[in-house]
Amino acid sequence: MTGAPVPNSLRLVLIFFFGSVFLAALHLGHLPDPKPMALAMGGAFALALLRLRHVALALATVIAPLPGILLFGPSAYALSLAASLLMAANYADARLQDQNGLAALFRPVPALVITVIFAFGWALHAPVRQESLTAASLCVIFFLPGFALASGFNENAIARGNRFREIQLRFFSLAAGMAQPRWCIALSGAGLVLAVLGYFQIQTRPGLIDWLAPACIAAFVVVLTRDSRQAIAALAASALLLLYTGAVNGALLLFLFFALVLGRAANAWRSKGEDQQMAWMRALEDHGATILFAGCAAMLAAAARGGMIAASHAAAGLMALVLFPAITGMLQYIFPQRRRVEDLYRV
């Protein structure tokens, strides 16, 4: 199935089914504080609309996690919203390029599943609303594909999407330059300076058991990407993030999710024959804008729930993500990967 529009009758069925689940969740659960929730949803809708240029798909992005949020609380709205926006953007970009929309939509799902598994391990050490994260993530996975199919893409939506894609590629082709060796080394050096300053200046440091979190993140990255350089980069960036945020928190979840999405995208370009540097440049061009919008939406949702501290944690997770491709590129430059005979003589 390529993601073609569904008939109007099936759209009504999808809307009726989601409405029934929404009302059931509202009856069985509890309504969060309406003002912060409305602020988070309004800001997220504006960002989703700016990225997707499609009203129905932007609305679907915002409301897909709601049944899980109503049942178990809004603590997971930031991460589930970021995942929903990434999945919707993948679907929209695939439709613009006449590719399989559903296959593209489900591409971030393994990263989301790994992030939820990491949260399960985190819940053994710290109090976490794990049921909220699981329910919201499942709602995104189950409801968003139906909403995406029901949204439809007419000629105006395709034209708006192509115009934004041109603007996105124009700006993020500059940001993709961070995959070049000189920028990789410069950014990695800046990360080292921040690590030294934080180690000697920060008074309150994470507990000993909290330092297991970066090691677990590195293990998950190497399992999903099969790239030891990405795992080392994830270990270093997440350790710096943990040092500055003070404890294991939602910033690490956002970082892990975005890092897995970027790492798998770079691996996909590598499998198509691109070298390491070009693969990362293409991955940053394709996903940089979407991750920026998704991170800002997560910041709004976190601010509405936990104030400026939660928003600053989400922002820190987004900024630490810059070090992930930089350290990976620096390691590739210092320790180049052996090239296969097929790569040397590829036509």
HELIX and SHEET records of a PDB file:
HELIX    1   1 ASN A    8  LEU A   28  1                                  21    
HELIX    2   2 PRO A   34  LEU A   52  1                                  19    
HELIX    3   3 VAL A   55  ILE A   63  1                                   9    
HELIX    4   4 LEU A   66  PHE A   72  1                                   7    
HELIX    5   5 PRO A   74  ALA A   76  5                                   3    
HELIX    6   6 TYR A   77  LEU A   96  1                                  20    
HELIX    7   7 GLY A  101  LEU A  105  1                                   5    
HELIX    8   8 VAL A  109  ALA A  123  1                                  15    
HELIX    9   9 GLN A  130  SER A  151  1                                  22    
HELIX   10  10 GLU A  155  ALA A  175  1                                  21    
HELIX   11  11 ALA A  176  ALA A  179  5                                   4    
HELIX   12  12 PRO A  181  GLN A  201  1                                  21    
HELIX   13  13 ILE A  209  TRP A  211  5                                   3    
HELIX   14  14 LEU A  212  THR A  225  1                                  14    
HELIX   15  15 SER A  228  THR A  245  1                                  18    
HELIX   16  16 GLY A  250  SER A  271  1                                  22    
HELIX   17  17 GLN A  276  ALA A  320  1                                  45    
HELIX   18  18 LEU A  323  ILE A  334  1                                  12    
HELIX   19  19 VAL A  341  LEU A  344  1                                   4    
END                                                                             
